[in-house]
Amino acid sequence: TGAHRRIKCVDCHLPNENAAMHYLWKSIDGMKDAIVFYSGHVPEIMRLTERGEKVLQKNCVRCHDTTVTHIDTERPCWKCHRRISHTRSG
């Protein structure tokens, strides 16, 4: 929704604290995605891994740091902000 329409998948789903980690995980996740896609075993519903949840949470807090300074950042942002998703994309 809103500003989230202008960001790319990697802005939320890859580590963005430094370039080395970003490109390392981009390679790893890209290879996993290619294997899943070309094997024909794409799940109907995709779920975040535990690592993916941590990365996503860090990126929410990174982008919205001034908004979240006084709230519990341990609770996953998407638990309250369910509409910030991409279930109808692709």
OpenMM code with the backbone's topology and positions (N, CA, C; nanometers):
from openmm import Vec3, app, unit

residues = "THR GLY ALA HIS ARG ARG ILE LYS CYS VAL ASP CYS HIS LEU PRO ASN GLU ASN ALA ALA MET HIS TYR LEU TRP LYS SER ILE ASP GLY MET LYS ASP ALA ILE VAL PHE TYR SER GLY HIS VAL PRO GLU ILE MET ARG LEU THR GLU ARG GLY GLU LYS VAL LEU GLN LYS ASN CYS VAL ARG CYS HIS ASP THR THR VAL THR HIS ILE ASP THR GLU ARG PRO CYS TRP LYS CYS HIS ARG ARG ILE SER HIS THR ARG SER GLY".split()
positions = [
    Vec3(0.0841, -0.1181, 0.0000),
    Vec3(0.0000, 0.0000, 0.0000),
    Vec3(0.0880, 0.1236, 0.0000),
    Vec3(0.0371, 0.2316, -0.0516),
    Vec3(0.1070, 0.3587, -0.0493),
    Vec3(0.2511, 0.3507, -0.0952),
    Vec3(0.3411, 0.3981, -0.0109),
    Vec3(0.4837, 0.4017, -0.0440),
    Vec3(0.5414, 0.2630, -0.0662),
    Vec3(0.4819, 0.1612, -0.0098),
    Vec3(0.5347, 0.0256, -0.0262),
    Vec3(0.5223, -0.0239, -0.1701),
    Vec3(0.4398, 0.0374, -0.2496),
    Vec3(0.4289, -0.0025, -0.3908),
    Vec3(0.5554, 0.0314, -0.4681),
    Vec3(0.6326, 0.1272, -0.4204),
    Vec3(0.7508, 0.1734, -0.4933),
    Vec3(0.8794, 0.1005, -0.4551),
    Vec3(0.8745, 0.0118, -0.3580),
    Vec3(0.9965, -0.0576, -0.3177),
    Vec3(1.0058, -0.1933, -0.3852),
    Vec3(1.1266, -0.2460, -0.3899),
    Vec3(1.1505, -0.3765, -0.4527),
    Vec3(1.1517, -0.4862, -0.3469),
    Vec3(1.1347, -0.6084, -0.3895),
    Vec3(1.1351, -0.7243, -0.2993),
    Vec3(1.2589, -0.7245, -0.2103),
    Vec3(1.3756, -0.6964, -0.2699),
    Vec3(1.5013, -0.7026, -0.1955),
    Vec3(1.5105, -0.5971, -0.0867),
    Vec3(1.4331, -0.4898, -0.0971),
    Vec3(1.4357, -0.3866, 0.0059),
    Vec3(1.3849, -0.4412, 0.1392),
    Vec3(1.2925, -0.5349, 0.1351),
    Vec3(1.2368, -0.5939, 0.2573),
    Vec3(1.2964, -0.7307, 0.2887),
    Vec3(1.3192, -0.8103, 0.1859),
    Vec3(1.3494, -0.9519, 0.2067),
    Vec3(1.4967, -0.9887, 0.2073),
    Vec3(1.5863, -0.8935, 0.1867),
    Vec3(1.7298, -0.9218, 0.1961),
    Vec3(1.7927, -0.8306, 0.3002),
    Vec3(1.8997, -0.8772, 0.3663),
    Vec3(1.9684, -0.7906, 0.4623),
    Vec3(2.0229, -0.6673, 0.3910),
    Vec3(2.0052, -0.5523, 0.4510),
    Vec3(2.0499, -0.4282, 0.3885),
    Vec3(2.1462, -0.3485, 0.4747),
    Vec3(2.2009, -0.4115, 0.5806),
    Vec3(2.2937, -0.3375, 0.6654),
    Vec3(2.4314, -0.3205, 0.6017),
    Vec3(2.4702, -0.4105, 0.5108),
    Vec3(2.5949, -0.3900, 0.4361),
    Vec3(2.5881, -0.4656, 0.3035),
    Vec3(2.6643, -0.4185, 0.2074),
    Vec3(2.6568, -0.4706, 0.0708),
    Vec3(2.7005, -0.6172, 0.0620),
    Vec3(2.8016, -0.6564, 0.1361),
    Vec3(2.8513, -0.7942, 0.1290),
    Vec3(2.7421, -0.8937, 0.1697),
    Vec3(2.6768, -0.8670, 0.2824),
    Vec3(2.5695, -0.9572, 0.3274),
    Vec3(2.4518, -0.9552, 0.2302),
    Vec3(2.4206, -0.8381, 0.1781),
    Vec3(2.3106, -0.8253, 0.0826),
    Vec3(2.3344, -0.9165, -0.0387),
    Vec3(2.4520, -0.9054, -0.0984),
    Vec3(2.4794, -0.9842, -0.2192),
    Vec3(2.5020, -1.1315, -0.1895),
    Vec3(2.5558, -1.1647, -0.0729),
    Vec3(2.5694, -1.3051, -0.0340),
    Vec3(2.4316, -1.3702, -0.0272),
    Vec3(2.3389, -1.3059, 0.0461),
    Vec3(2.2050, -1.3638, 0.0601),
    Vec3(2.1234, -1.3529, -0.0676),
    Vec3(2.1518, -1.2531, -0.1503),
    Vec3(2.0833, -1.2445, -0.2801),
    Vec3(2.1205, -1.3667, -0.3643),
    Vec3(2.2479, -1.4067, -0.3598),
    Vec3(2.2928, -1.5255, -0.4343),
    Vec3(2.2294, -1.6523, -0.3792),
    Vec3(2.2333, -1.6674, -0.2478),
    Vec3(2.1792, -1.7883, -0.1847),
    Vec3(2.0291, -1.7992, -0.2099),
    Vec3(1.9544, -1.6919, -0.1800),
    Vec3(1.8092, -1.6960, -0.1989),
    Vec3(1.7721, -1.7105, -0.3463),
    Vec3(1.8473, -1.6451, -0.4346),
    Vec3(1.8213, -1.6576, -0.5781),
    Vec3(1.8391, -1.8001, -0.6272),
    Vec3(1.9430, -1.8666, -0.5781),
    Vec3(1.9664, -2.0058, -0.6178),
    Vec3(1.8546, -2.0951, -0.5650),
    Vec3(1.8143, -2.0746, -0.4400),
    Vec3(1.7035, -2.1542, -0.3848),
    Vec3(1.5764, -2.1312, -0.4650),
    Vec3(1.5479, -2.0068, -0.4992),
    Vec3(1.4276, -1.9763, -0.5774),
    Vec3(1.4318, -2.0434, -0.7142),
    Vec3(1.5479, -2.0397, -0.7788),
    Vec3(1.5618, -2.1024, -0.9104),
    Vec3(1.5403, -2.2531, -0.9011),
    Vec3(1.5971, -2.3167, -0.8003),
    Vec3(1.5802, -2.4616, -0.7838),
    Vec3(1.4339, -2.4955, -0.7615),
    Vec3(1.3677, -2.4223, -0.6740),
    Vec3(1.2259, -2.4486, -0.6456),
    Vec3(1.1428, -2.4276, -0.7715),
    Vec3(1.1647, -2.3177, -0.8426),
    Vec3(1.0861, -2.2861, -0.9616),
    Vec3(1.1063, -2.3916, -1.0709),
    Vec3(1.2321, -2.4225, -1.1023),
    Vec3(1.2595, -2.5147, -1.2119),
    Vec3(1.2339, -2.6609, -1.1766),
    Vec3(1.2245, -2.6927, -1.0482),
    Vec3(1.1912, -2.8301, -1.0096),
    Vec3(1.0402, -2.8542, -1.0191),
    Vec3(0.9636, -2.7447, -1.0273),
    Vec3(0.8184, -2.7581, -1.0359),
    Vec3(0.7520, -2.7765, -0.9008),
    Vec3(0.8248, -2.7566, -0.7930),
    Vec3(0.7712, -2.7759, -0.6582),
    Vec3(0.7469, -2.6432, -0.5871),
    Vec3(0.6829, -2.5503, -0.6573),
    Vec3(0.6530, -2.4202, -0.5984),
    Vec3(0.5321, -2.4368, -0.5067),
    Vec3(0.5463, -2.4035, -0.3786),
    Vec3(0.4333, -2.4204, -0.2863),
    Vec3(0.3201, -2.3236, -0.3193),
    Vec3(0.1985, -2.3664, -0.2915),
    Vec3(0.0815, -2.2825, -0.3131),
    Vec3(0.0905, -2.1560, -0.2274),
    Vec3(0.1295, -2.1726, -0.1023),
    Vec3(0.1471, -2.0599, -0.0106),
    Vec3(0.2930, -2.0597, 0.0345),
    Vec3(0.3603, -1.9488, 0.0116),
    Vec3(0.4997, -1.9379, 0.0531),
    Vec3(0.5059, -1.8800, 0.1932),
    Vec3(0.5930, -1.9354, 0.2733),
    Vec3(0.6094, -1.8914, 0.4120),
    Vec3(0.7525, -1.8429, 0.4335),
    Vec3(0.7673, -1.7441, 0.5185),
    Vec3(0.8997, -1.6959, 0.5552),
    Vec3(0.9697, -1.7973, 0.6447),
    Vec3(1.0989, -1.8103, 0.6263),
    Vec3(1.1791, -1.8903, 0.7183),
    Vec3(1.2035, -1.8054, 0.8427),
    Vec3(1.2593, -1.8659, 0.9449),
    Vec3(1.2931, -1.7910, 1.0660),
    Vec3(1.3933, -1.6808, 1.0334),
    Vec3(1.4927, -1.7129, 0.9507),
    Vec3(1.5901, -1.6120, 0.9080),
    Vec3(1.5208, -1.5017, 0.8293),
    Vec3(1.4293, -1.5387, 0.7409),
    Vec3(1.3554, -1.4411, 0.6620),
    Vec3(1.2732, -1.3469, 0.7471),
    Vec3(1.2141, -1.4003, 0.8540),
    Vec3(1.1363, -1.3158, 0.9447),
    Vec3(1.2254, -1.2133, 1.0141),
    Vec3(1.3454, -1.2559, 1.0554),
    Vec3(1.4376, -1.1640, 1.1222),
    Vec3(1.4822, -1.0526, 1.0276),
    Vec3(1.5119, -1.0893, 0.9037),
    Vec3(1.5545, -0.9908, 0.8037),
    Vec3(1.4409, -0.8928, 0.7755),
    Vec3(1.3217, -0.9443, 0.7557),
    Vec3(1.2067, -0.8585, 0.7276),
    Vec3(1.1811, -0.7614, 0.8418),
    Vec3(1.1853, -0.8103, 0.9649),
    Vec3(1.1631, -0.7243, 1.0818),
    Vec3(1.2692, -0.6138, 1.0896),
    Vec3(1.3955, -0.6516, 1.0685),
    Vec3(1.5032, -0.5516, 1.0722),
    Vec3(1.4805, -0.4428, 0.9676),
    Vec3(1.4349, -0.4836, 0.8497),
    Vec3(1.4129, -0.3865, 0.7430),
    Vec3(1.2923, -0.2974, 0.7696),
    Vec3(1.1877, -0.3511, 0.8312),
    Vec3(1.0738, -0.2666, 0.8701),
    Vec3(1.1210, -0.1587, 0.9670),
    Vec3(1.1953, -0.2007, 1.0692),
    Vec3(1.2438, -0.1076, 1.1709),
    Vec3(1.3428, -0.0093, 1.1092),
    Vec3(1.4283, -0.0567, 1.0192),
    Vec3(1.5267, 0.0308, 0.9532),
    Vec3(1.4569, 0.1431, 0.8765),
    Vec3(1.3533, 0.1107, 0.8016),
    Vec3(1.2844, 0.2127, 0.7212),
    Vec3(1.1929, 0.3018, 0.8046),
    Vec3(1.1376, 0.2462, 0.9101),
    Vec3(1.0394, 0.3201, 0.9902),
    Vec3(1.0924, 0.3500, 1.1301),
    Vec3(1.2235, 0.3692, 1.1427),
    Vec3(1.2854, 0.3839, 1.2746),
    Vec3(1.2272, 0.4982, 1.3568),
    Vec3(1.1950, 0.6097, 1.2961),
    Vec3(1.1400, 0.7208, 1.3743),
    Vec3(0.9994, 0.6910, 1.4250),
    Vec3(0.9277, 0.6053, 1.3551),
    Vec3(0.7916, 0.5699, 1.3954),
    Vec3(0.7907, 0.4654, 1.5058),
    Vec3(0.8866, 0.3754, 1.5037),
    Vec3(0.8827, 0.2600, 1.5949),
    Vec3(0.9705, 0.2738, 1.7185),
    Vec3(1.0266, 0.3898, 1.7428),
    Vec3(1.1179, 0.4046, 1.8564),
    Vec3(1.0509, 0.3812, 1.9914),
    Vec3(0.9221, 0.4000, 2.0015),
    Vec3(0.8529, 0.3861, 2.1296),
    Vec3(0.7590, 0.2661, 2.1355),
    Vec3(0.7776, 0.1710, 2.0457),
    Vec3(0.6930, 0.0514, 2.0489),
    Vec3(0.7792, -0.0729, 2.0625),
    Vec3(0.7150, -0.1850, 2.0843),
    Vec3(0.7835, -0.3134, 2.0989),
    Vec3(0.8292, -0.3618, 1.9615),
    Vec3(0.9576, -0.3500, 1.9320),
    Vec3(1.0080, -0.3920, 1.8011),
    Vec3(1.0347, -0.5421, 1.7953),
    Vec3(1.0115, -0.6135, 1.9042),
    Vec3(1.0271, -0.7590, 1.9037),
    Vec3(0.9051, -0.8272, 1.8404),
    Vec3(0.7918, -0.7621, 1.8453),
    Vec3(0.6710, -0.8167, 1.7839),
    Vec3(0.6793, -0.7936, 1.6333),
    Vec3(0.6582, -0.8971, 1.5542),
    Vec3(0.6672, -0.8797, 1.4088),
    Vec3(0.5690, -0.7743, 1.3584),
    Vec3(0.6198, -0.6823, 1.2791),
    Vec3(0.5375, -0.5721, 1.2279),
    Vec3(0.4152, -0.6218, 1.1518),
    Vec3(0.4305, -0.7325, 1.0773),
    Vec3(0.3207, -0.7818, 0.9939),
    Vec3(0.2077, -0.8453, 1.0737),
    Vec3(0.2274, -0.8648, 1.2038),
    Vec3(0.1180, -0.9165, 1.2873),
    Vec3(0.0061, -0.8130, 1.2999),
    Vec3(0.0431, -0.6853, 1.3026),
    Vec3(-0.0570, -0.5775, 1.3082),
    Vec3(-0.0849, -0.5202, 1.1694),
    Vec3(0.0177, -0.5135, 1.0879),
    Vec3(0.0053, -0.4510, 0.9558),
    Vec3(-0.0120, -0.5582, 0.8488),
    Vec3(-0.1196, -0.6318, 0.8588),
    Vec3(-0.1454, -0.7433, 0.7666),
    Vec3(-0.1654, -0.6980, 0.6229),
    Vec3(-0.2108, -0.5765, 0.6041),
    Vec3(-0.2379, -0.5275, 0.4687),
    Vec3(-0.1101, -0.4952, 0.3922),
    Vec3(0.0021, -0.4840, 0.4618),
    Vec3(0.1302, -0.4579, 0.3951),
    Vec3(0.1851, -0.5937, 0.3515),
    Vec3(0.1373, -0.6400, 0.2406),
    Vec3(0.1796, -0.7716, 0.1916),
    Vec3(0.1734, -0.7720, 0.0398),
    Vec3(0.1998, -0.8856, -0.0164),
    Vec3(0.1975, -0.8970, -0.1612),
    Vec3(0.1234, -1.0217, -0.2056),
    Vec3(0.0115, -1.0505, -0.1401),
    Vec3(-0.0627, -1.1711, -0.1748),
    Vec3(-0.1261, -1.1626, -0.3119),
    Vec3(-0.1489, -1.0412, -0.3628),
    Vec3(-0.2116, -1.0286, -0.4935),
    Vec3(-0.1114, -0.9830, -0.6012),
    Vec3(0.0168, -0.9934, -0.5729),
    Vec3(0.1167, -0.9515, -0.6719),
    Vec3(0.1678, -1.0722, -0.7485),
    Vec3(0.2319, -1.0442, -0.8601),
    Vec3(0.2929, -1.1511, -0.9396),
    Vec3(0.1947, -1.2231, -1.0277),
] * unit.nanometer
topology = app.Topology()
chain = topology.addChain("A")
for resn in residues:
    res = topology.addResidue(resn, chain)
    for name in ("N", "CA", "C"):
        topology.addAtom(name, app.Element.getBySymbol(name[0]), res)
